[in-house]
Amino acid sequence: MPTTDLLRDNEYLFLGSRLKRLAERMQADVVRIAEAAGLPLQPSQYPVLAAIDRHGPQTVGTLSAALGLSQPAITRIVSKLVKMDVLKRERGADRRQVTVSLTADGEKMLEQSKLAVWPPIEQAVRVLLDDLPGAFLTDIRSIEDRLTEKSLELRSREIAFHGLSVRAYDAANARLFREINAEWIRDMYSLEQPDQDVLDDPDGKIIDPGGDILFAEAEGLGIIGTCALRKTGEDQYELTKMGVLQKARGRKAGEFLLKAAIERARDMGAQRLYLLTNKKSAAAIHLYEKFGFRHDTEIMEEFGKTYQRCDVAMLYCGDLAETADENS
C-alpha cells in the first residue's frame, strides 16, 4: 500500500488536483451541515442561489459571468435546482431570453441556509485559516488574477519555448536547411524532384522570389529546425520544408517554428497561407489544426500535384491581419 501522499509530493505538478481534493473535503462537510439542517442543497448550488438572491432573476449567461464558471456547468446546476422546485425558469417579453428565479420553496430554503448553514461554515473557515502563516485568501485571489491574465496553457507553452530563438537565413546556414529537411523527408517518404530543387537552391527558389526561411536555434545545441515561406502568388505563400532534427525532438521546436512562420507571414503581408502534406504526418497535421489551418479542397486542386506524396492540403484560416502580439 502507498505510504506517501502523491499530491503533496508533487506540489507544483498536481496543484489543481490537490486544490480539488481540498475543496471536496470541505464540501463534504458542508453537505453534512446542510443535511443536519434538513436541507437537500449541495455546496455547488449555493453560489448560484446567492447570486440570484443578491441580484434577482438571472440568465445562465449572467450567472456564468458573475461566478466565473462555464455556461454548461451553470446549466447543469440550474436544471437540477429546477427539478427540485428551488428555481423556476421564465421567458422574457421577447420570448427569447430565459431567466431563472427562486420559487417560494427556494426562498424558504435559502433563508434557512442563511440562518443555519452559512454562518457556522463561514466562522469555521475563519477559524481554520486564522493561525496560518501568510495570507491564504489573498494568495488565492492573486492566483485567480494571474490565470485571468495568462492561462496555465499559455504559460506552459512559453516555458516550453524557453531557450529557443529564431535565426534568420543566410548563405552560411543553407547547408543546414538541406540537412534538416533531407533527414525527415527520407525518414518518412523519399526525396522528390521538387524537394531537390528547393533544397539545392534555397536562394533561387525561396529567397529571391520574395519568400523567407527561418531557423529554430536551441541554447547549447545550435540550429535544430527550419521552415520556409515560399511565395507562390501575389500576397500568397506556401508554408513548406518545416522540419526538426531527430535528436532535438520533444523540445516543441516545431510548434515554435510554426508560430514564428505565421507571424512572419503576417509581417510579409500574406493574404493567403497554405501547406501541403501527407496523412502519414498525423502529428504535424494535428499541430497545423491547432494553429488554425483547415483542410481545403481548393488548395488541393490548385497545388496538390506539386508532390506525389501530397494527399492533404490545408489553408490558414486565422486572421493574417493581426499583429504577432495580438495573436499571442
N, C-alpha and C positions, 0 to 999 in steps of 0.2 A: 504493500500500500504506500502511496506517496506520503512523505512526511514534511514536505515543504509546500509553500504556497506559491504556485507558479505565477500568479498575477502580481504578487508582491515582489517576487524575484526578478520580474521583468517590468519594472515600474514605468518605464517610458513606452515600451512596445505595447503593453496591454493596459494603458491608462484608461482608454474608453471602456474596456470590459470591466475594469476594476471599479470605475465610477458607476457603471450599470449595476454591478453586483451590490455596491453600497446603496444605490437607490432602491433596489429590490428588497434589501433587508429593512430599510426604513419604511418602505411602502407596505410591507407585510405587517409591520406594527400598526400602521395607520388603519389597515383593514380590520385588525382585531379591535382597535379602539372604536371604529365605526360600528362594528358588529355589536359591541357591548352597549352601544347607544341605540341599538335596534335599527341601524341604517344599512341598506344594501349597497351603498355607493362605494366605488373604487377610487383609490388615490388619483389615478389618471383622469378621472372625471371632474374632480374638484376645480382645477383651473378653468375649465370650460364654464362651469356653473358660476364661479367667481367673476369671470369676465362678463357674463350675461347679467349677473346681479349688479355689477358696477355700472355697466354701460347700456343696459337694456337689450332688447332684441338684436340679434347679430346674424349676419350671414356666415356661412362656412369660411368665406374668404377673409372677412374681417377678424374672425376668431383665429384663423391661421396666422394673420399678420400680428395680432395682439400677443399671441402666445409663442410665436416663432416655431410652430410645428407645421408639418406638411398638411395640405388640404385633405389627402386621403386619410391621414391619421385623425384629423378633426372629424371627418365624415363618419368614420367608424365609431368614434366616441358618441357623436350626436345621435347616430342611428340606434345605438344601444340605449341611450337615455330616453329616446322617443318610445321605444318598445317598453321601457319601464314606466312610462307615463310621467316622467320627470320633466321632459321637454316636449314642446309641440312645434310643428312646422306651420308657417303661414306664408301665403303668397301675397306680394305687394299689389298695388293697384294695376300695374302693367302686366301682372301675371307671370313675369319672368324672374323677378328677384324673390328668393325664398329666405325668410328669416326664421330663426329658432328663438323661442322664449320659454320661460318657466310656466309649467302648469300649476294649478292650485296645489297638487300634491308635491310638486317640485319646490314650490315656495316654502312649504312646511318642512320638507327635508333639509332645505338649505338653512332655514332658521335654526333647526335643531342641530345641524352640523356646526353652525357658527357659535352655538352655546356649549355643546357637549363634546365636540371633536377638535375643532380648530384651536381653541385656547390651550388645552393641555399639550397638543402636538407642538405648537409654537413655543411654549415655555420649555418643553422637554428638549427641543433642538437648541434653544438658547443656552440651557444648562450644559448640553453636550459640547457646545463649541466654546463655552466660557473660558476654560483654562487652557485652550490650545495655543501653542506659540504661533505667532503670525496672525494674519487676518484672512481666514479661510474664505469668507464670503466675498471679500474684496478680490481675492485671487480668482475666484470663480467668475466674477464679473469681467476681470481682465482677460481671462482665457476666452470667454464668450466674445468680447470685443475684438480680440486678435483674430479669432476664427472668422468673424464677420469681415474683417479687413482682408484676410487672405486665408483660404481654406487649407486644411491639412494636406489635401491632394496637391495643391499648387506648391506648398512649402516642400513636400517630399520631392516634387519634380525639380525644384530649384536646387535642392541638396544633391539630388542625383546628378545634376549637371555641374556640380562643383568640380573645379579642376579642368573643365572643358572650355575651349575658346575657339573662335572662328579664325582661320588663317586664309588670307586671300591667295588667289592663284598667281603664280609667276612661273617663268620658264624652268626655274630650278626644281620645282616640285611636279613638273609634268610627268616625270617617271613614276612618282607615287600615285598619280591619278590612274595611270595604266595598271600598275601592280595591284592596287586595291580592287579595282573593278575586274581585272582578269581573274583574280583569286575567287571572288564569289560567283562570277558567271561560269567559270569552269567547274566550280564545286557543284552547282545546281543544274547547269544547262551545258551549252557549248558556245564558243565564240562564233558569232555570225559575222558576215562581211560588214554590216552597218556598225557592229561593235568595233571591229578592227579599224574602220575608217576614223571613228571618233577617237579611239584610244591612241592611234598612231599620230594623229594630228589634232590635238585639243585646241590649239590656237586657231587653226584654219576652220575647224568645224564648229567650235563653240564660241571662242572669244571674239575673233574678228567679225563674225556676223552680228554681234551685239548681245551675245549671251554672257554667262559667267560660270565660274567654277569655285566652289567653296570647299574648305577642308576643316575637319574637326581635329584639333590638337589637344592631347591629354598631357597634363603636367607629369613630367618624368618619363613619358612614353613617346612623345613627339606626335606626328600626324598618324591618326588611326582610322580616319574615314573621310569620305569625299562625296560630293554630289554636284550635278551640273544643271544649269538652266539654259536650254538650247532654244534660241529664237527661231520660230517657225512661221512667223507672220507678223503683221502689224499688231503690236501690243499683245502678242501671243507667244507663250513659252511652253516647252516640254520640260518637265522635271525628270531628269534622266541620270543614269550612271551613279546611283546612290548605293554606296557600299561601305562596310566596316571590316577592318581586318579581323580574321577569325580569333586571333589571340586577344583581341580587345572587346569581344562581345560581352554583353552584360553590363556595360557602363552607360547604357542609354544614349550612345553616340548617334544612333540612327534617329532617335526622337529629337535629339539636339540639332542634328543637321536638317531634318525636315522643317522644324520650326524656323531655323535660320534661313532656309531656302524660301519659305513662304514670305518671310519678312523682306528678303532681298528682292523677290518678285514684285512686291508692292513698291519698293523703292525704285524699281526699274519701270514702273508704270504699266505692269501687266494687267490686262483686262480678261485674259483667258489663260488658265494654267491647267495643264493636263499631264497625265502619265500613262505609260503602257507597261503592263507586267503580265505575269502568268499565275494561274490559280495555285500552282505549286508553292508560290511565295505567300502562304497564308498569313504568316506573322506580319509581313510587310503590309499586306492588304488591310489587315486589322488596324495597323498603325495609321495608314492613309485615311481610313474611315474615321478614326478617332480625331484626326486633324481637319476633317471637313471635306475630304474627297468622296465623290459618289460615282458609282458605276454609270457609264454613259454610252449608249448605243451609237450616237452620232460621232463621238470621238473614235469609237471602234471602227466605224465605217470609213472615216476620213483618214485615220492614221494607223489602224491596226495591222496593215500589211507590211509595216516597216520591218518587223521582226517575225520570223517563222514561229517563235515561241509565244508570241503575244496572243492571249485569249482573254485578257482583261484590260479594259480602258476606263480611266477614271478622270473626272473633271472636278476641279476645286470649286466648291460651292460656298466658300466663305466670302467675306467682303474684302476684296483686294484693295478697296479704297481706304480701309482702316490703316491707322499707323501701328507700328510694332507695339508701342506702349498700350494702345487701346486693346490690342489682342492678348496682352499678357495677363 
